[in-house]
Amino acid sequence: MVLRSRKIRSTQDAEQKPRDARWHRFLSYHLGVILISLVAIACLITLRVLDPFVLREARQTAFDLLQRAEPRTYIDAPIKIVDIDERSLEKLGQWPWPRDQLAELVDRLHAAGAAAVAFDFLFVEQDRMTSSDLRPEVPAPVPRATEGGLVTISKISNDEIFADALRRGNVVLGFGSSSQVSELPPVKAGFAFTGDDPAPYITKLPGGARLLPVLADAAAGVGSVNLRADNSARAVRVVQLLWSDGEDLYPSLITESLRIAQGAQTYVVHADEGAGRVQSLRLGGFDVPTGPRGELFLYYTKYLPERYVSAADIFDNERLTALVPDLTGKIILIGTSATGLFDLHRTALGQTVPGVEMHAQAMEQIIHQQFLVRKDWTRTAEVLAMIIACLSVSLVTIFGTAQTALLVGAAISAVISLGVWYSFRDLGVLVDFSFPLGSGLAVWFVVTIFRYVVTDREKRGIRTAFSRYVHPEVLKDIERNYSHVQLGGENCDLTVMFTDVRNFTPLSERLAPEEVVSFLNRLLGRLGSEITQEAGVIDKFIGDSVMAFWNAPLRQPDHCRRACAAALKMRAAVEEMNAEQSFGLPEHVARDGPIEIGVGINTGPACVGNVGSAERFNYSAIGDAVNVAARAESACKEVGYDLVVCRSTAEQVPDFAFLDAGGVALKGKTSRVSLMVLVGDETVSGSPDFAALREKHARLLEALGRRDPSSIEEALEACRPLARRFGPKLVEFINKMPTRLEDFAAPETVELELIPAS
């Protein structure tokens, strides 16, 4: 009992070691991929928190793509742009125009019914020109009344004339920022706010480009014409509605124009208590959701010429009369599209438009309440989408291939993109899809590189080791389940096959060396193909012999059946090549007779793994089971049949057609080994002819065991006609049985493990 328990324990330890090795490789691979994925995700989250320029630009580009896919639908709004275009400069003179001419422009617009007029220009210096010597002829202005009575325009400065025109209407002037001048113009409106005072965290002006005091005092409103400093050079994507100097708030030209047109006196700023951000702006009758620093995302329409009126048409009385319906009750923005005046900018749609149009489009958004916003949850949603995308790609990479992970990543990308599109089109919420999609792609790339450089090194070793020995489909299966492969060496039950060409030595003596090589290549190539088709591993080619085995490196529950099926296919292949004379033998050799092979198969425990030196090694099997298979192949001549199988194999394939060949004394074995001959597959086994042959063969075995000559001859006569139906080889096997009485004289000897009695 002690010896048995030790043997059982030793066997269990031998089986446990390969399992432990596989489990170790399994853990190291999966933990490695998970670790590299988590590190990559942590780096991406850190990058998102830092939000560098590249990330911001990618996000803004993603928002641009959404707008280009579906721009804002234009709805007519009470906004019109008077454009100082090339035609106006050609007709009315080069810029800058004298300010008395601008005064007339304001008067004409108000006369046409404009609700408010806003200049997208800076007036920081006095007018150095006069109307008499620098301005082309235009309709003469009407004398203006002053406190001293009627005077002509030529008696006062152009700035005073312009200021006088400003006082008579609702006019908004623009001011800009300058790091060299710190004086800001007076604020014309009041500011109220809910929550915290927003001045400390609203975008700050670096300073003010001083507006000419006489004009600043005369204007109904004053607003900043600045575009955001953080707008990309490629496109203007946001406009600032409010500015700050750290203590006081200042309106933009957009908000001031809308306030003046509505007759409102106060801005109401809604700020989050303790959050340090602006939430929205109340502007007369409009509520405007803003960004945290008081900005508005521009939601562009395509360029539309109907927004524009040429300034030259305003000075044409006939054209002005026709334009009155288009100007009445509208906010008139005065700007320029002339190339030389350098006020052209790119939109998110990729179009180049005058800067004044961006103010006009922002006003349209406010009037029609068509906004794009970033909600409080968008940043969290983007990070969560990134984590889900990265983890999904990583998990699929663990359990699948890099290609599968890429396909799953594409599916996840489609889901994210659809969600982003729904948020943009139906909710007006901007969600960044570039970060989660780019992150998922980055993690896929990192994990794939990790697998290729570190983890897939073992797979490449497996491919190198097995590519010459197994069928490509089997190799794919090995690669898919590589964690179960033990390359170093493992004990397991193997089914081993040896094949040899009969009478090869005399055959090779009659052939030239190159003819011998050609013959072997044709034959062994076909035999090897049949082995690999049955998922066998070709261990080696030894001259005219082939060694193969099954059930390693991957376990095959039907390894005995596969080996027997391969042997039958190999015999059929040789018969086919003989019939077609496809061995390429010279005629004087080919007519000597057909080429024949012998096959020996055995199943038993063996050690399989890399055998050889560190420089040169083969994946091979070693053990007594291998030796017995080789000796079984040698016994084919003695038995008189070409397919000889040990009983250990035949018992695992009970539905195939086997006949008992007796207990044969094999070289190197102290006891006889029970052999069987393989006649055919399950179809042959189920045939009536084989059933009758099996019965007659059993009687022959009984007669041989009794050594009764008359009974033996009678049994032989009964077996021969039935055996003839399965080929001449089986007849030879039957006829040779009486010459091997020693193989049938004693009961079958089985090697047993000696277990002392308890």
Secondary structure, 3 states (H helix, E strand, C coil): CHHHHHHHHHHHHHHHHHHHHHHHHHHHHHHHHHHHHHHHHHHHHHHHHHCCHHHHHHHHHHHHHHHHHCCCCCCCCCEEEEEECHHHHHHHCCCCCCHHHHHHHHHHHHHCCCCEEEEEEECCCCCCCCHHHHCCCCCCCCCEEECCEEECHHHCCHHHHHHHHHHCCCEEEEEEECCCCCCCCCCCCEEEEECCCCCCCCCECCCEECCCHHHHHHCCEEEECCCCCCCCCCCCCEEECEEECCCCEEEEHHHHHHHHHHCCCEEEEEECCCCCCEEEEEECCEEEECCCCCEEECCCCCCCHHHEEEHHHHCCHHHHHHHHHHHCCCEEEEEECCHHHCCEEECCCCCEEEHHHHHHHHHHHHHHCCCCECCCCHHHHHHHHHHHHHHHHHHHHHHCCHHHHHHHHHHHHHHHHHHHHHHHHHHCECCCCHHHHHHHHHHHHHHHHHHHHHHHHHHHHHHHHHCCCCCHHHHHHHHHCHHHCCCCCEEEEEEEEEEEECCHHHHHHCCCHHHHHHHHHHHHHHHHHHHHHCCCEEEEEECCEEEEEECCCCCCCCHHHHHHHHHHHHHHHHHHHHHHCCCCCCHHHHCCCCCCEEEEEEEEEEEEEEEECCCCEEEEEECHHHHHHHHHHHHHHHHCCCEEEEHHHHCCCCCCEEEEEEEECCCCCCCCEEEEEEEECHHHHCCHHHHHHHHHHHHHHHHHHHCCHHHHHHHHHHHHHHHHCCCHHHHHHHHHHHHHHHHHHCCCCCCCCCCCCC
